[in-house]
Amino acid sequence: MSVNLLGRRTFPGGVHPPEQKELSADCAIAPGPQPKEVAVLLTQHIGAICQPVVAKKDKVQAGQKVGDAEAFVSAPVHSPVSGTVKDIALQSHPVLGRAMAVIIEADPEEKAKTPAADRFAADFDASRYSPEQIREAVRNAGIVGLGGAGFPTGVKLMPNKEYPINDLVLNGCECEPYITCDYRMMLEWTHQVVAGLMLAAKAVSAQKVHIAIEDNKREAVSRMREVLKAMGAKESISVVALKTKYPQGGERQLIRSLLGKNVPTSGIPPMINALAVNVATAAAIAEAVVLNNPLTHRVVTVSGLGIARRGNFYVENGTTVGEMAEFCGGLTEDAVKVILGGPMMGFAVADMSTPLTKTAGAITVLTEREVTQAKHAGETTACIRCGRCLEACPVNLNPTRIAHAVMHDRLEVAKDYFMSACIECGCCSYVCPANIELTGYIKTGKILEARAKKKMPS
């Protein structure tokens, strides 16, 4: 297996914002805070909202299921701690504003859960598990796409005779600025990540398996190559370095770059016989199948010049943004923006009591200087019709037309310009010299359309 460390494969459009990976890339995964209380949101994934399966004052054990739904597209949620259900009530939600959560007071005597990476080694054998075992374990563990999409992985791994999977891709690009949690997992949890990838390949009967990593992560490329050789998998799993560009980690852009295939607009990768799984998702698959552990913890990057201490931390689901900030020494005096996720696709957080979810891979705290450096300086002005947003759009849309249609309450026009195809990557807003929040308007348009169809509460 040859590994080219200078990636040439890429996709049309995109941008290359300042990476800022150096702030946390060399920080090994460390234990996070041990909160006295967690708020496990019942809405942490695409699909049906979970209903609580516990009641107030119930005693729960770490790993116990506390919410579930009967719908096919859904994923259960579990308690990361042993303790007592304090309440089932509304909590701040990074996307929905407010959502129901199971609030659990942790047992003060309980020992914190530690990562399972040392349970996996070069002798891992995926043939010990049947596809049915793998899919059942993944569903029961509540695993979803941990790269941010949140689509239930158990559904993703279901076989489909109409769309057999030829190519399975491990998405190790992590193109969003500041975020390094997947990078650290590729370095430190390599055997576990590869084990999860092998299990996913077994579940979908993939013909070819690829590991795609941006070429700014050379240590990860080399580490993957080394471990695949030790596991005797260097011939069956290829490692490919892709050109560093945002949003290279987007599912559609990744597949276009790696395989030269286009996922149909409004379609999904299986329609072209391909499937992608995130690094953290692969690690969770391995832990669920081999150790029967549900998804209750994840690695979270805390970064930005607006936080006193930066790093990558193993964190309990339901820990609040405020607790993480306090654990990392607090915000600096010049901090102006707290983002759940990265600066391109993340959500600004106004309420520091917002709990972390399965898909929350980062907390980014920016100073005024970082915010102004990330965009053109100055006030918002009228569109000058320069066309930069069209050039940058990785899905070949006309962001200005869509955004202006939303501004003027003409959703039908926005839909005619394929508003639903927007991946909300933020490239158009990033390059706009008029400082128009094009992506924000498009997000608003999607919300208004969903409310009109009664798919989202008003």
C-alpha positions as CSV (number, residue, x, y, z in Angstrom):
1,M,0.0,0.0,0.0
2,S,1.5,3.3,-1.0
3,V,0.5,6.5,0.7
4,N,0.9,9.8,-1.0
5,L,1.4,12.5,1.6
6,L,0.7,15.3,-0.8
7,G,-3.0,15.1,-1.6
8,R,-4.1,16.2,-5.0
9,R,-7.6,14.9,-5.0
10,T,-10.2,17.5,-4.3
11,F,-13.6,19.0,-5.3
12,P,-14.7,22.2,-7.1
13,G,-15.3,25.3,-5.0
14,G,-14.6,25.5,-1.3
15,V,-12.2,27.8,0.7
16,H,-9.1,27.5,2.9
17,P,-9.7,29.5,6.1
18,P,-6.9,29.7,8.7
19,E,-6.7,26.3,10.2
20,Q,-5.8,27.1,13.8
21,K,-5.2,23.4,14.4
22,E,-1.9,24.1,16.2
23,L,-3.8,25.4,19.2
24,S,-4.9,21.9,20.2
25,A,-3.4,19.4,17.8
26,D,-0.6,18.4,20.1
27,C,-2.8,18.0,23.2
28,A,-3.4,14.4,24.0
29,I,-6.9,13.2,24.9
30,A,-7.3,14.0,28.6
31,P,-10.2,13.3,31.1
32,G,-12.9,16.0,31.2
33,P,-14.7,17.3,34.2
34,Q,-16.8,15.0,36.3
35,P,-20.1,16.9,36.6
36,K,-22.4,16.6,39.6
37,E,-25.3,16.7,37.2
38,V,-25.9,15.9,33.5
39,A,-28.8,16.8,31.2
40,V,-29.3,14.1,28.6
41,L,-31.2,15.7,25.8
42,L,-33.9,13.5,24.2
43,T,-33.2,15.1,20.8
44,Q,-29.6,14.4,19.6
45,H,-30.1,13.0,16.2
46,I,-31.9,13.2,12.9
47,G,-35.3,11.3,13.1
48,A,-37.9,10.7,15.7
49,I,-37.5,12.4,19.1
50,C,-36.9,10.0,22.0
51,Q,-39.4,9.7,24.8
52,P,-38.2,9.2,28.4
53,V,-38.2,5.6,29.6
54,V,-37.4,6.6,33.2
55,A,-39.3,8.8,35.6
56,K,-38.4,11.4,38.2
57,K,-36.6,10.0,41.3
58,D,-35.7,6.8,39.5
59,K,-32.3,5.3,40.2
60,V,-30.2,4.8,37.0
61,Q,-26.9,3.1,36.3
62,A,-24.2,4.3,34.0
63,G,-25.0,3.1,30.5
64,Q,-28.7,2.6,31.2
65,K,-31.1,3.7,28.5
66,V,-33.1,6.7,29.5
67,G,-34.9,7.6,26.2
68,D,-36.0,5.8,23.1
69,A,-38.4,5.9,20.2
70,E,-40.1,3.1,18.2
71,A,-39.5,4.8,14.9
72,F,-37.0,3.2,12.5
73,V,-35.0,6.4,12.1
74,S,-34.1,7.2,15.6
75,A,-31.5,6.3,18.3
76,P,-31.8,5.8,22.0
77,V,-30.0,7.9,24.6
78,H,-28.3,6.6,27.7
79,S,-27.1,8.0,31.0
80,P,-23.4,8.5,31.2
81,V,-23.5,8.3,35.0
82,S,-25.0,6.4,37.9
83,G,-27.4,8.5,39.9
84,T,-30.9,9.7,40.4
85,V,-33.3,11.3,37.9
86,K,-33.8,14.8,39.2
87,D,-36.3,15.9,36.6
88,I,-37.4,15.6,33.0
89,A,-37.7,19.1,31.8
90,L,-36.9,21.6,29.0
91,Q,-33.2,22.5,28.6
92,S,-31.3,24.8,26.2
93,H,-30.7,23.0,22.8
94,P,-28.0,24.3,20.4
95,V,-30.3,24.0,17.4
96,L,-33.9,23.9,18.6
97,G,-33.6,26.5,21.3
98,R,-35.3,24.3,23.9
99,A,-35.8,20.6,24.1
100,M,-36.7,18.0,26.8
101,A,-33.9,16.4,28.7
102,V,-33.5,13.8,31.4
103,I,-31.6,15.5,34.2
104,I,-29.6,13.2,36.4
105,E,-27.8,13.8,39.7
106,A,-24.6,11.8,39.6
107,D,-23.5,9.5,42.4
108,P,-20.6,11.3,44.0
109,E,-18.8,8.0,44.8
110,E,-18.9,6.9,41.1
111,K,-15.6,6.6,39.3
112,A,-15.4,8.3,35.9
113,K,-15.5,6.2,32.8
114,T,-12.2,5.9,31.0
115,P,-11.6,5.4,27.2
116,A,-11.5,1.9,25.9
117,A,-8.7,2.3,23.3
118,D,-6.4,-0.1,25.2
119,R,-8.9,-2.9,24.7
120,F,-8.1,-3.0,21.0
121,A,-5.0,-4.3,19.4
122,A,-3.5,-5.6,16.1
123,D,-5.1,-9.0,16.5
124,F,-8.6,-7.7,16.2
125,D,-10.8,-10.1,14.1
126,A,-14.0,-8.7,12.7
127,S,-15.0,-12.1,11.4
128,R,-16.1,-13.1,14.9
129,Y,-19.2,-10.9,14.5
130,S,-22.1,-11.3,12.1
131,P,-23.5,-8.4,10.2
132,E,-26.7,-8.8,12.2
133,Q,-24.8,-8.7,15.5
134,I,-23.0,-5.5,14.5
135,R,-26.2,-3.7,13.4
136,E,-28.1,-4.7,16.5
137,A,-25.3,-3.5,18.8
138,V,-24.9,-0.2,17.0
139,R,-28.7,0.5,17.2
140,N,-28.9,-0.5,20.9
141,A,-25.8,1.7,21.7
142,G,-27.5,4.8,20.3
143,I,-24.7,5.6,17.8
144,V,-25.3,8.4,15.4
145,G,-23.0,10.3,12.9
146,L,-20.6,12.0,15.3
147,G,-19.2,14.3,12.6
148,G,-22.1,16.6,13.2
149,A,-24.9,15.2,11.0
150,G,-26.4,13.0,13.7
151,F,-28.0,10.4,11.4
152,P,-28.6,7.1,13.2
153,T,-25.8,4.8,12.3
154,G,-27.9,1.7,12.8
155,V,-30.1,2.8,10.0
156,K,-27.0,3.7,7.8
157,L,-25.6,0.2,8.2
158,M,-28.9,-1.6,7.1
159,P,-28.5,-3.6,3.9
160,N,-30.3,-2.4,0.8
161,K,-30.5,-4.8,-2.2
162,E,-31.2,-1.9,-4.5
163,Y,-28.1,0.0,-3.4
164,P,-25.3,-2.4,-2.4
165,I,-22.2,-0.7,-0.9
166,N,-19.1,-1.0,-3.1
167,D,-17.0,1.7,-1.3
168,L,-16.9,2.3,2.4
169,V,-14.9,5.5,3.4
170,L,-13.6,6.5,6.8
171,N,-13.8,10.2,6.9
172,G,-10.7,11.5,8.6
173,C,-10.6,14.9,7.0
174,E,-11.8,17.0,9.9
175,C,-11.7,20.1,7.7
176,E,-13.4,22.6,10.1
177,P,-10.9,25.1,11.6
178,Y,-9.8,24.6,15.2
179,I,-11.2,21.1,15.7
180,T,-8.7,18.3,16.4
181,C,-10.7,15.6,18.3
182,D,-10.8,13.1,15.3
183,Y,-7.1,13.8,14.6
184,R,-6.2,12.8,18.2
185,M,-8.3,9.7,18.0
186,M,-6.5,8.7,14.8
187,L,-3.2,9.0,16.6
188,E,-4.1,7.6,20.0
189,W,-7.1,5.3,19.4
190,T,-5.9,3.9,16.0
191,H,-6.6,0.2,16.6
192,Q,-10.1,1.0,17.9
193,V,-10.9,3.3,15.0
194,V,-9.7,0.7,12.4
195,A,-11.7,-2.1,14.3
196,G,-14.9,0.0,14.0
197,L,-14.2,0.5,10.3
198,M,-13.7,-3.2,9.8
199,L,-17.0,-3.9,11.6
200,A,-18.9,-1.3,9.5
201,A,-17.4,-2.9,6.4
202,K,-18.6,-6.3,7.6
203,A,-22.1,-5.0,8.3
204,V,-22.6,-3.5,4.8
205,S,-20.6,-6.1,2.9
206,A,-18.4,-3.4,1.4
207,Q,-16.2,-4.4,-1.6
208,K,-13.6,-1.7,-1.0
209,V,-12.6,0.2,2.1
210,H,-10.8,3.5,2.2
211,I,-9.4,5.8,4.8
212,A,-9.4,9.5,3.6
213,I,-7.3,12.1,5.5
214,E,-6.4,15.6,4.5
215,D,-2.7,16.1,3.8
216,N,-2.2,18.5,6.7
217,K,-2.5,15.5,9.0
218,R,0.6,13.7,7.9
219,E,1.2,12.0,11.3
220,A,-2.3,10.5,11.1
221,V,-1.7,9.2,7.6
222,S,1.6,7.6,8.8
223,R,0.0,6.2,11.9
224,M,-2.9,4.6,10.0
225,R,-0.4,3.1,7.6
226,E,1.6,1.6,10.4
227,V,-1.4,0.1,12.2
228,L,-2.9,-1.3,9.1
229,K,0.4,-3.1,8.3
230,A,0.5,-4.5,11.9
231,M,-3.1,-5.7,11.6
232,G,-2.5,-7.4,8.2
233,A,-5.0,-5.1,6.5
234,K,-2.7,-2.9,4.3
235,E,-4.0,-4.7,1.2
236,S,-7.7,-4.6,2.0
237,I,-7.9,-1.0,3.3
238,S,-6.3,1.9,1.4
239,V,-5.2,5.2,2.9
240,V,-5.6,8.2,0.7
241,A,-4.3,11.8,1.4
242,L,-6.7,14.4,0.1
243,K,-6.0,18.1,-0.5
244,T,-6.5,20.3,2.5
245,K,-9.5,22.4,1.7
246,Y,-12.8,23.2,3.4
247,P,-15.3,21.5,3.4
248,Q,-13.3,18.4,2.3
249,G,-14.9,16.5,5.2
250,G,-18.4,17.1,3.8
251,E,-19.8,13.7,2.8
252,R,-20.6,14.7,-0.8
253,Q,-17.3,16.5,-1.2
254,L,-15.3,13.6,0.3
255,I,-16.9,11.1,-2.1
256,R,-16.4,13.4,-5.1
257,S,-12.7,13.9,-4.2
258,L,-11.9,10.3,-3.4
259,L,-14.1,8.3,-5.9
260,G,-14.8,10.9,-8.6
261,K,-18.5,10.3,-8.2
262,N,-21.3,12.8,-7.5
263,V,-24.0,12.1,-5.0
264,P,-27.3,13.1,-6.6
265,T,-28.9,16.3,-5.4
266,S,-31.3,15.5,-2.6
267,G,-29.9,11.9,-2.8
268,I,-27.7,9.9,-0.4
269,P,-24.3,8.2,-1.0
270,P,-25.8,4.6,-1.1
271,M,-27.5,5.7,-4.4
272,I,-24.0,5.6,-5.9
273,N,-23.0,2.5,-3.9
274,A,-20.9,4.4,-1.4
275,L,-21.0,5.1,2.3
276,A,-18.9,7.2,4.7
277,V,-18.4,7.0,8.5
278,N,-16.7,9.5,10.7
279,V,-13.6,8.6,12.8
280,A,-15.4,9.1,16.2
281,T,-18.4,7.0,14.8
282,A,-16.1,4.2,13.9
283,A,-14.5,4.2,17.4
284,A,-18.0,4.1,18.9
285,I,-19.0,1.2,16.7
286,A,-16.0,-0.8,17.9
287,E,-16.8,-0.1,21.6
288,A,-20.5,-1.0,21.1
289,V,-20.0,-4.3,19.3
290,V,-16.9,-5.6,21.2
291,L,-17.6,-4.2,24.7
292,N,-21.4,-3.7,24.6
293,N,-20.9,-0.1,25.7
294,P,-23.5,2.5,24.7
295,L,-22.5,5.9,23.4
296,T,-22.4,8.1,26.6
297,H,-19.0,9.9,26.2
298,R,-17.1,11.4,23.3
299,V,-13.9,13.4,22.7
300,V,-14.4,17.2,22.6
301,T,-12.0,19.8,21.4
302,V,-11.9,23.0,23.4
303,S,-10.1,25.7,21.4
304,G,-9.8,29.3,20.4
305,L,-7.9,32.2,21.9
306,G,-10.9,33.1,24.0
307,I,-10.4,30.2,26.5
308,A,-7.6,29.9,29.0
309,R,-6.7,26.3,28.4
310,R,-7.2,24.4,25.2
311,G,-7.2,20.7,24.5
312,N,-9.0,17.5,23.7
313,F,-11.1,16.0,26.4
314,Y,-13.1,12.8,27.1
315,V,-16.4,14.2,28.1
316,E,-19.8,12.8,29.4
317,N,-22.8,13.4,27.3
318,G,-25.0,16.1,29.1
319,T,-22.1,18.1,30.5
320,T,-22.8,21.8,30.0
321,V,-20.8,24.3,27.9
322,G,-20.3,26.3,31.1
323,E,-18.8,23.4,33.0
324,M,-16.4,22.7,30.2
325,A,-15.4,26.4,30.0
326,E,-14.8,26.5,33.8
327,F,-12.8,23.2,33.7
328,C,-10.6,24.9,31.0
329,G,-9.8,27.9,33.2
330,G,-12.7,30.1,32.0
331,L,-13.1,32.6,29.2
332,T,-10.5,35.3,28.6
333,E,-11.4,39.0,29.0
334,D,-11.5,39.5,25.2
335,A,-13.7,36.5,24.4
336,V,-16.7,37.5,22.4
337,K,-18.2,34.4,20.9
338,V,-18.8,30.8,22.2
339,I,-19.5,28.3,19.4
340,L,-20.7,24.7,19.8
341,G,-18.7,23.2,16.9
342,G,-16.3,25.1,14.7
343,P,-16.5,28.6,13.3
344,M,-17.8,27.6,9.9
345,M,-20.7,25.3,10.7
346,G,-21.1,25.6,14.4
347,F,-23.8,27.2,16.4
348,A,-23.2,30.3,18.6
349,V,-24.2,29.6,22.2
350,A,-25.9,32.3,24.3
351,D,-26.8,30.0,27.2
352,M,-23.7,28.5,28.9
353,S,-26.0,25.9,30.5
354,T,-26.5,24.3,27.1
355,P,-25.7,20.5,27.4
356,L,-23.3,18.8,25.1
357,T,-24.8,16.2,22.8
358,K,-23.4,13.2,20.9
359,T,-22.7,15.4,17.9
360,A,-20.9,18.2,19.8
361,G,-17.3,17.6,18.9
362,A,-16.0,21.0,19.8
363,I,-16.4,24.2,21.8
364,T,-14.7,27.1,20.1
365,V,-14.3,30.4,22.0
366,L,-13.3,33.3,19.8
367,T,-11.9,36.7,20.5
368,E,-12.9,39.8,18.6
369,R,-9.6,39.6,16.7
370,E,-10.3,36.0,15.6
371,V,-13.8,36.9,14.5
372,T,-12.7,39.8,12.4
373,Q,-9.8,37.8,10.9
374,A,-12.2,35.1,9.8
375,K,-14.2,37.4,7.5
376,H,-13.8,40.6,5.5
377,A,-13.7,43.5,7.9
378,G,-16.4,46.2,8.0
379,E,-20.1,46.6,8.1
380,T,-22.6,44.7,6.0
381,T,-23.3,46.4,2.7
382,A,-25.3,45.7,-0.4
383,C,-24.4,42.8,-2.6
384,I,-22.0,44.0,-5.4
385,R,-22.8,41.0,-7.6
386,C,-19.1,39.9,-7.6
387,G,-19.9,36.2,-7.9
388,R,-17.5,35.0,-5.3
389,C,-20.2,33.0,-3.5
390,L,-20.9,31.1,-6.7
391,E,-17.2,30.2,-7.1
392,A,-16.9,29.1,-3.5
393,C,-20.1,27.0,-3.3
394,P,-19.1,23.3,-3.2
395,V,-22.5,22.2,-4.5
396,N,-22.7,24.7,-7.3
397,L,-25.6,26.8,-6.0
398,N,-26.4,30.5,-6.3
399,P,-26.3,31.5,-2.6
400,T,-27.1,35.2,-3.2
401,R,-30.3,34.4,-5.1
402,I,-31.5,32.0,-2.4
403,A,-30.6,34.4,0.5
404,H,-32.3,37.4,-1.2
405,A,-35.4,35.3,-1.8
406,V,-35.6,34.5,1.9
407,M,-34.9,38.1,2.9
408,H,-38.0,39.2,0.8
409,D,-40.2,36.3,2.1
410,R,-40.3,34.5,-1.2
411,L,-39.7,30.9,-0.2
412,E,-41.0,29.5,-3.4
413,V,-38.2,31.3,-5.3
414,A,-35.6,30.1,-2.8
415,K,-36.9,26.5,-3.3
416,D,-36.6,27.0,-7.1
417,Y,-32.9,27.8,-6.6
418,F,-32.5,24.5,-4.7
419,M,-32.3,25.9,-1.2
420,S,-32.7,22.3,0.2
421,A,-29.4,21.3,-1.5
422,C,-27.4,23.8,0.5
423,I,-25.1,21.9,3.0
424,E,-24.8,25.1,5.2
425,C,-21.0,25.0,5.0
426,G,-20.6,28.8,5.3
427,C,-18.2,29.1,2.3
428,C,-20.4,31.8,0.7
429,S,-20.6,33.9,3.9
430,Y,-16.8,33.5,4.4
431,V,-15.9,35.0,1.0
432,C,-18.6,37.7,0.8
433,P,-16.9,41.1,0.6
434,A,-20.3,42.7,1.6
435,N,-20.3,40.7,4.9
436,I,-23.8,39.3,4.1
437,E,-24.6,36.3,6.2
438,L,-25.8,34.3,3.2
439,T,-25.7,30.9,5.0
440,G,-27.7,32.4,7.9
441,Y,-30.4,33.5,5.6
442,I,-30.5,30.1,3.9
443,K,-30.7,28.3,7.3
444,T,-33.6,30.6,8.2
445,G,-35.3,29.8,4.9
446,K,-35.1,26.1,5.6
447,I,-36.5,26.6,9.1
448,L,-39.4,28.7,7.7
449,E,-40.2,26.0,5.1
450,A,-40.1,23.2,7.8
451,R,-42.5,25.2,10.0
452,A,-44.8,25.8,7.0
453,K,-44.9,22.0,6.5
454,K,-45.4,21.5,10.3
455,K,-42.2,19.5,10.4
456,M,-40.8,21.8,13.1
457,P,-42.4,23.7,16.0
458,S,-43.0,27.4,15.5
